[in-house]
Amino acid sequence: MTIGRPKTYKPEMVEKARRYIANHEDFDDPVPTVAGLACVLGVVRETCYAWAKDEDKPDFSDILSELSQKQERCLVRGGLMSAFNAPIAKMMLTKHGYSDKVENDHTSSDGSMKPQQIILRAADDDSHS
């Protein structure tokens, strides 16, 4: 007994998936997603991922790669044009290898790695004059 939606893969699903990726806005998705693709195909996300790993369905692996590439492009473009909520776009772009980290350089002004010593003196301290 199978519980849930049928997971029958049909060749026409590839074309339907490509239509979704190319025209995701027509499906009310500002960015193509695996969840959106799954809804259009009438399956769950896990089924899409399983099909992508299945050697008998090589086209579906390409579908998820195309979807990921289009998603990244939409997010970058929408983020740069302020079309998307910045925190959501930022969060989604982490799935594409983007990050928001700051690198600190601990090199002193003379180029060595020696920590600089900073001496603070009171304005009325004449002991070091």
DAUR-V615953 format. One record per pair of residues at least 24 apart in sequence whose C-alpha atoms are under 10 Angstrom apart, sorted by the first residue. I is the first residue (numbers start at 1). GAP is how many residues later the second one is. Records with the same first field share a line. If there is no record, write none. Layout:
I=GAP / GAP
This chain:
4=39 / 40
5=37 / 38 / 39
6=36 / 37 / 38 / 41
7=34 / 35 / 36 / 37 / 40 / 41 / 44
8=35 / 39
9=32 / 34 / 38 / 39 / 42 / 48 / 51
10=47
11=46 / 48 / 49
13=27 / 28 / 29 / 47
14=27 / 43 / 45 / 46 / 48 / 49
15=44 / 48
16=24 / 25
17=24 / 43 / 46 / 47 / 49 / 50
18=42 / 44 / 45 / 46 / 48 / 49
20=47
21=42 / 43 / 45 / 46 / 47 / 48 / 49 / 50
22=44 / 45 / 48
24=43 / 46 / 47
30=41 / 44 / 45 / 48 / 53 / 54
31=36 / 37 / 39 / 40 / 41 / 42 / 43 / 44 / 47 / 53 / 58
32=34 / 35 / 36 / 37 / 38 / 39 / 40 / 42 / 43
33=31 / 34 / 35 / 37 / 38
34=29 / 30 / 33 / 34 / 37
37=26 / 27 / 30
68=27 / 28
69=27
71=25
72=24 / 25 / 26
